């Protein structure tokens, strides 16, 4: 017997019994995002490695540790670890800047990061996300946050907590970085290895550290004083204040979290996360923010932009399982030719229908029908002779015999 080949660690099959939950996420995305004027975009699964090095940032864990990169024809290519950089590349390459602002796009699909697999996190995972280009005002920030909240609510996730922060612009952030480094310098040797590496390259990322010993250091009063200070410039402060006023008006509850910096280098001003308390445990389900310099950094014109992404595996883990959708009808018959013909007729009505291709015993077919369908459509010798069908409602066990041309209206 040949050796069995198993699925690669960190990847999973999405099986037929689970796929309806995925369809629900995708169909709700199309329904909700369309109401706000967002159009779907589908970008390639692999891109030039340089796109992510320049876009995501060469100081991030994603670029340094987690990308799947390979050489082909002397060119470095990478499976996408996130999709904002790819959408921005497409925005520039396809001249979308010539379109009337805002340009609103949404996407869904697989991403790839080499990290330790755990509950809700795989090496191949799926995201749904939105990106908006061309609007610098905080109305754009407010809309994408509202859109995320309404999408989650449409899925039945109502116990939500929105966390927001402003990172300021590059100019006012430099002074904040200097102060963070200054106050953490005496603690440098006590920081974890990742934080020591980030200290020079990207000190704001230290605030995002999940290591308990580092979190304890950041709680010290002298360090908290710097973290909680209002470092952002007047213009950034006005932008942040206006965003909060919109969220208040839209009745979107939020809390301010000065430690919220997000893990990607391209963010500026607004950053946010949305957490769900569904099923009794708090989980971050959405993260995003504003990235006004990314289009320019990737070769496009200076273009303000804002967006977010959600992990679809995480969403699925928070949602209750849904009952598999049943067929409208299952044909029970020992006359395969007639059953084939009737099945095609019922499908032409717009209904899902199957019959037993193996022509098993009548009782076995009826047993199968009771598990997979709403109705059993029985086609025996008498029914064929009289141009009739017997229809059994499998929920109530009521059975009637009707003329074949009445079947469509009966099933309706």
Secondary structure, 3 states (H helix, E strand, C coil): CCCCCCCCCCCCCCCCCCHHHHHHHHHHHHHHHHHCCCEECCCCCEEEHHHHHHHCCCCCHHHHHHCEEEEECCEEEEECCCCHHHHHHHHHHCCHHHCCCCEEEEEEEEEECCCCCECCECCEEEEEEEEEECCCCHHHHHHHHHHHHHHHHHCCCCCEEEEEEECCCHHHHHHHHHHHHHHHHHHHHHCCHHHHHHHHHCHHHHHHCCCHHHHHHHCCHHHHHHHCCCCCCHHHHHHHHHHHHHHHHCCCCEEECCCCCCCCCCCEEEEEEEEECHHHCCEEEEEEEECCCHHHHCCCCCCCEEEEEEEHHHHHHHCCCCCCCCEEEEEECCCHHHHHHHHHHHHHCCCCEEECCCCCCHHHHHHHHHHHEEEEEECCHHHHHCCEEEEEECCCCCEEEEEHHHHHHHHC
